[in-house]
Amino acid sequence: MGVTAIVGANWGDEGKGKMTDVLAAEAEYVVRFQGGSNAGHTIINEYGKFALHTLPSGVFHPNVTNVIGPGAALHMEDLFHELDALKARGVPAPILLVSDRAQLVLPYHKRFDEWEEKRLGDRKFGSTKAGIAPFYADKYVKLGIQTGDLLDEQRLRRRVEAALEIKNILAVHLYGKPPFSAEIIVRELLSHAARLKPLLQDTTTLLHEALNRGERIVAEGQLGALRDPDHGIYPYSTSSSTLAGFASVGAGLPPYSINRVMAVIKAYSSAVGEGPLTAEISGITADELRTRGGDAGEYGATTGRPRRMGWFDAVATSYGCKLQGATEAALTNLDVLGYLDDIPICTAYDIEGDVTQQFPVSSLLEKAKPVFKTLPGWTTAISHIRRFEDLPPNAQGYVLELERRIGVPIRYVSVGPERGQFIQR
């Protein structure tokens, strides 16, 4: 059956959690392949509203095996907090496995993230302070701690001590903080390890065997294409690849197994954090769109920060779909725009007099001004509609215009925040 990768085409906050939850109903496995608890996926179902930060979005389906892959950044306390929160709200315990090659977000990763953002001041990158940049930095300079290291206390202690040789110099001499204690950190890790150990497994072998049996796998990405460190709005990016091409690496799957890539896009633009947002709006216009957006407004699922708002950006979205290698798109939050008589969309960028539909490098993106086209609104509620042909003509026209501009077929249209509120084309 192959692998379906569900990824974002924009800055994150596109609604990937809902679409993963929808497709998980048809899958045997859901795998988180990158990122950590620095972003949240919001899901609304019969149990209520949930923001998942670490857990895969298949946890509400009792027959789905949920996997945290080797490319993910795992903070054990955050994981257990989410599991306990599900139990407290009556959700049956999910089937969950963690790769024994996944690496751990450690206490000093979060502290360095906080300290560096404070040191940068006005030059900050808008970090969620979840320790993600320091975590991935350690991973690639080979100072990371794998979950499998928790099985060998002496090895774990050596790994922590090696990392602290550098960390404590930075803590004391750059940030003016007391040094970290290896003993305290090891004790803390081991206190959580007992609960994690039963979940550890060679998930790469597990997933390869599932593929051989013809079982269905959904690979769930975090954030969106424009936050990718290589192809996005660098340096206002995240620290792991957000692209479907990384799903094979971060999940431990063969590249040829990914035969379906769903790029999730939103009917307008929203972003949390710093960096250019060309079609951004402000003032009362932004406040109204933010308030109406989603189930409880456009606020970060992790930070609670008000999201920056904008109109749909066809330049950024077509670029994001191209990067993702999208075979289809899912359009979310179409219902939110039902209050507007006219709806602008950004169709091109004006960069110092040069009008382009190509998404530029960051140094030019900061100079870009949006070129807008206005489409007629439909000024009516659509959340009850389940067939595309039953949408108001102007709503159909809006979807078709976006589809034409991004060059990818829009197969799903979400018309409300709840699990069943979508149209399949």
C-alpha positions in Angstrom: 0.0 0.0 0.0 3.0 2.3 0.4 3.5 5.4 2.6 1.5 8.6 2.7 3.4 11.6 3.9 1.3 14.5 5.3 3.3 17.7 5.4 2.8 21.4 5.4 3.3 23.7 2.4 3.6 26.9 4.3 4.9 28.2 7.7 3.2 25.5 9.8 -0.2 25.8 11.4 -1.9 24.5 8.2 -4.0 21.8 9.9 -1.9 18.7 9.4 -3.1 17.2 12.7 -6.7 17.1 11.5 -5.7 15.6 8.1 -3.4 13.0 9.8 -6.3 12.1 12.1 -8.6 11.6 9.1 -6.2 9.5 7.2 -5.1 7.5 10.3 -8.6 5.9 10.2 -7.4 4.0 7.1 -3.8 3.2 8.3 -2.1 0.7 10.5 0.8 3.0 11.5 1.3 6.7 12.0 4.9 7.9 12.3 6.3 11.3 13.5 9.5 11.7 11.5 11.0 15.0 12.7 10.7 17.9 15.1 9.8 17.9 18.8 7.4 19.6 21.2 8.0 23.0 19.6 4.8 22.9 17.6 1.4 21.4 18.1 -1.2 19.6 16.0 -4.7 20.4 17.0 -7.4 17.6 16.8 -11.1 17.8 17.7 -13.0 14.6 18.1 -15.6 13.0 20.4 -13.2 13.3 23.4 -12.8 17.1 23.0 -10.1 19.4 21.6 -6.4 18.3 21.9 -3.1 19.9 21.0 -0.5 17.2 20.4 3.1 18.2 20.6 5.0 15.0 20.7 2.5 12.2 20.1 1.7 11.2 16.6 -1.8 12.2 15.5 -3.0 8.6 15.2 -3.4 8.2 19.0 -7.2 8.6 18.9 -7.5 5.4 16.7 -7.3 2.3 18.9 -6.1 0.0 16.1 -3.3 2.3 14.9 0.3 1.8 16.0 1.9 5.2 16.7 5.6 5.5 16.2 8.1 8.3 17.2 10.8 7.8 14.6 14.6 8.2 14.8 14.4 11.7 13.3 12.2 13.1 16.1 13.4 15.1 19.1 12.0 13.4 22.2 11.6 15.2 25.5 10.4 12.4 27.8 8.6 14.6 30.3 6.6 16.2 27.5 5.7 12.8 26.1 4.5 11.4 29.5 2.6 14.6 30.2 0.6 14.2 26.9 -0.1 10.5 27.6 -1.3 11.3 31.1 -3.5 14.1 29.7 -5.1 11.7 27.2 -5.9 9.2 30.0 -7.3 11.9 32.3 -9.8 12.9 29.6 -11.0 9.3 28.9 -9.0 8.5 25.8 -8.1 4.8 25.6 -4.3 4.2 26.0 -2.9 4.4 22.5 -0.5 1.8 21.0 2.8 3.7 21.1 6.4 2.8 20.2 9.6 4.9 20.3 12.6 4.3 18.1 15.6 3.2 20.1 17.6 5.5 17.8 15.5 8.6 18.5 17.5 11.3 20.4 16.6 13.0 23.7 15.9 16.7 24.3 17.8 17.3 27.6 17.4 19.9 30.3 20.3 22.0 29.1 18.8 22.2 25.5 15.8 24.1 26.8 17.9 26.3 29.0 20.3 27.2 26.2 17.3 27.9 23.9 15.9 30.4 26.5 19.2 32.0 27.2 20.1 32.5 23.6 16.8 34.1 22.6 17.2 36.5 25.6 20.8 37.3 24.6 19.7 38.0 21.0 17.1 40.5 22.1 15.7 42.3 19.0 17.6 39.8 16.7 15.8 36.8 18.1 14.3 34.1 15.8 11.0 33.6 17.6 12.0 30.3 19.2 9.3 28.4 21.2 12.1 27.7 23.7 11.5 23.9 23.5 15.3 23.3 23.1 15.0 22.2 19.4 17.9 24.2 17.9 20.4 23.2 20.6 19.1 19.6 20.4 19.8 19.3 16.6 23.1 21.2 17.0 24.2 18.5 19.5 22.9 15.8 17.2 25.1 16.8 14.3 28.2 17.5 16.3 27.7 14.0 17.8 26.9 15.0 21.4 23.4 13.7 21.3 21.9 11.1 23.6 19.9 8.3 22.0 17.0 6.6 23.7 18.9 3.4 23.5 21.6 4.9 25.7 19.1 4.8 28.6 19.6 1.0 28.6 23.3 1.4 29.7 23.8 3.6 32.7 27.6 3.8 32.3 27.4 4.7 28.6 24.7 7.3 29.4 26.9 8.9 32.1 29.9 9.1 29.7 27.7 10.7 27.0 26.3 13.3 29.3 29.7 14.1 30.8 31.2 14.6 27.3 28.4 17.0 26.3 28.8 19.0 29.5 32.5 19.7 28.8 31.4 22.2 26.3 28.0 23.1 27.7 29.3 24.3 31.0 31.9 26.6 29.5 29.1 28.3 27.5 26.8 28.3 30.5 29.3 30.0 32.8 31.3 32.3 30.5 28.7 33.3 27.8 25.5 33.3 29.7 26.7 33.8 33.3 24.8 30.8 34.7 26.0 28.0 37.1 27.3 24.8 35.5 25.1 21.8 35.0 25.6 18.7 37.1 26.1 15.5 35.1 25.0 13.5 38.2 21.7 15.4 38.5 21.0 15.1 34.7 21.7 11.3 34.7 19.5 10.8 37.7 16.7 12.7 36.1 17.0 10.7 32.8 17.0 7.4 34.6 14.0 8.3 36.6 12.0 8.6 33.4 13.7 5.8 31.6 11.8 3.1 33.5 8.5 4.3 31.9 10.1 4.7 28.4 11.9 1.4 28.2 8.8 -0.7 27.4 8.1 1.5 24.5 11.6 1.3 22.9 11.9 -0.8 19.8 13.8 -1.1 16.5 11.0 0.7 14.7 12.9 0.8 11.4 12.7 -3.0 11.1 9.1 -2.9 12.3 8.1 -0.5 9.6 10.0 -2.4 6.8 8.2 -5.5 7.9 4.9 -3.7 7.8 5.6 -2.5 4.2 6.4 -6.1 3.2 3.0 -7.1 4.5 1.3 -4.4 2.5 0.2 -2.4 5.5 -0.6 1.3 5.3 1.7 3.9 6.9 1.2 7.6 7.4 4.3 9.7 8.0 3.4 12.9 9.8 5.6 16.0 9.4 5.8 19.0 11.7 5.7 22.7 10.7 5.8 23.5 6.9 8.1 23.7 3.9 8.9 27.4 4.5 10.4 26.5 7.8 12.8 24.0 6.2 16.5 25.0 7.1 17.7 24.4 3.5 14.8 25.6 1.4 12.7 27.9 3.7 12.9 31.4 5.1 16.4 30.9 6.6 17.4 31.8 9.3 13.8 32.0 10.5 13.5 28.2 10.1 13.3 25.2 12.3 16.3 22.9 12.8 15.2 19.7 11.0 13.9 19.2 7.5 10.2 19.6 7.2 10.0 18.1 3.7 8.4 14.8 2.7 11.8 13.8 1.3 13.1 13.6 4.8 10.3 11.2 5.9 12.2 8.2 4.7 15.2 9.3 6.8 13.4 10.4 9.9 11.0 7.5 9.9 13.4 4.8 8.8 11.6 4.0 5.6 12.9 3.3 2.1 12.6 6.4 -0.2 10.7 4.5 -2.9 7.9 3.6 -0.4 6.5 7.1 -0.2 4.0 7.1 -3.1 1.6 9.7 -1.8 2.4 13.2 -0.5 -0.4 15.3 0.8 0.6 19.0 1.2 -1.7 20.7 3.7 -2.5 24.3 2.8 -4.7 26.9 4.5 -7.3 29.2 2.8 -5.3 32.2 4.1 -1.8 32.7 5.7 -0.9 32.4 9.3 2.5 32.0 11.1 3.9 32.1 14.6 7.4 33.5 15.0 9.7 35.9 13.2 10.6 36.2 9.5 9.1 37.6 6.3 5.4 37.0 5.7 4.8 38.8 2.4 0.9 38.8 2.4 0.7 39.8 6.0 -2.2 42.0 7.2 -2.5 44.0 10.4 -4.9 46.0 12.6 -8.6 45.3 12.7 -8.5 43.2 9.5 -6.0 40.8 11.0 -7.7 40.8 14.4 -11.0 39.7 12.9 -9.5 37.0 10.7 -7.5 35.7 13.7 -10.6 35.7 16.0 -12.6 33.8 13.4 -9.9 31.3 12.5 -10.2 27.7 13.6 -12.1 26.4 16.6 -10.8 29.0 19.1 -9.0 31.5 16.9 -5.5 31.7 15.4 -3.2 31.2 18.4 -0.1 29.0 18.6 -1.0 25.5 19.8 2.3 25.4 21.7 3.0 28.9 22.8 -0.5 30.5 22.8 1.0 33.4 20.9 -1.4 35.2 18.5 -0.5 34.1 15.0 0.5 36.6 12.4 -2.2 36.8 9.7 -2.3 37.3 6.0 -4.2 36.5 2.8 -3.5 33.4 0.8 -0.1 33.5 -0.7 0.0 31.6 -4.0 3.7 32.3 -4.6 4.7 30.8 -1.3 2.2 28.0 -1.4 3.1 26.8 -4.9 6.7 26.8 -3.9 5.9 24.8 -0.8 3.9 22.3 -2.8 6.8 21.9 -5.2 9.4 21.4 -2.4 7.2 18.8 -0.9 6.7 16.9 -4.2 3.0 17.1 -3.5 0.8 14.6 -5.3 -2.3 16.3 -3.8 -3.3 19.1 -1.4 -5.7 19.4 1.4 -7.2 22.9 1.9 -8.2 23.8 5.4 -10.2 26.6 7.1 -12.2 27.5 4.0 -15.2 28.1 6.2 -13.4 30.8 8.1 -13.6 33.2 5.1 -17.4 33.1 4.9 -17.7 36.5 6.5 -15.9 38.4 3.7 -17.5 40.1 0.7 -14.2 40.1 -1.2 -11.2 38.0 -0.6 -7.7 39.1 -1.7 -5.1 36.5 -2.7 -1.4 37.2 -3.3 -0.6 36.2 -6.9 2.9 37.6 -7.3 5.7 39.5 -5.5 7.0 42.9 -6.5 10.7 43.1 -5.6 12.1 46.6 -6.3 10.0 46.8 -9.5 10.5 43.3 -10.7 7.2 41.3 -10.5 7.7 37.6 -10.1 5.8 34.5 -9.3 8.9 32.7 -8.1 9.6 32.4 -4.4 13.0 34.2 -3.8 15.9 33.7 -1.5 15.6 35.3 1.9 17.6 38.4 1.2 15.2 39.3 -1.6 12.1 38.0 0.1 12.6 40.7 2.8 12.1 43.3 0.0 9.1 41.7 -1.6 5.7 43.4 -1.7 2.5 41.5 -2.4 0.6 41.8 -5.7 -3.1 41.0 -4.9 -6.0 39.8 -6.9 -9.5 40.0 -5.4 -12.0 37.2 -5.6 -15.7 37.4 -4.7 -16.7 36.0 -1.3 -19.7 33.8 -0.6 -20.9 35.4 2.7 -22.6 32.3 4.1 -21.8 29.4 6.4 -20.5 26.2 4.7 -19.5 24.0 7.7 -22.5 21.7 7.1 -21.6 21.0 3.5 -20.1 17.6 2.5 -20.1 17.7 -1.3 -18.1 20.1 -3.4 -20.9 20.8 -5.8 -23.1 21.9 -2.9 -20.7 24.7 -2.0 -21.7 28.3 -3.0 -20.4 29.0 -6.6 -18.0 31.6 -5.3 -16.6 29.2 -2.7 -16.1 26.6 -5.5 -14.4 29.3 -7.6 -12.1 30.2 -4.7 -10.9 26.6 -4.4 -10.5 26.2 -8.1 -8.5 29.4 -8.4 -6.1 28.3 -5.6 -5.8 24.9 -7.2 -4.9 26.4 -10.6 -2.3 28.6 -9.0 -0.5 26.0 -6.9 -0.5 23.4 -9.7 -1.6 20.6 -7.4 -5.1 19.0 -7.2 -7.0 19.9 -4.0 -8.5 16.5 -2.9 -9.7 17.5 0.5 -11.5 20.7 1.6 -11.9 21.2 5.3 -15.0 23.3 6.2 -14.7 23.1 10.0 -12.4 22.1 12.8 -14.1 18.8 13.7 -13.0 15.4 12.3 -16.0 14.9 10.0 -16.1 18.5 8.6 -14.5 18.0 5.3 -15.2 17.4 1.6 -13.4 14.8 -0.4 -13.2 15.6 -4.1 
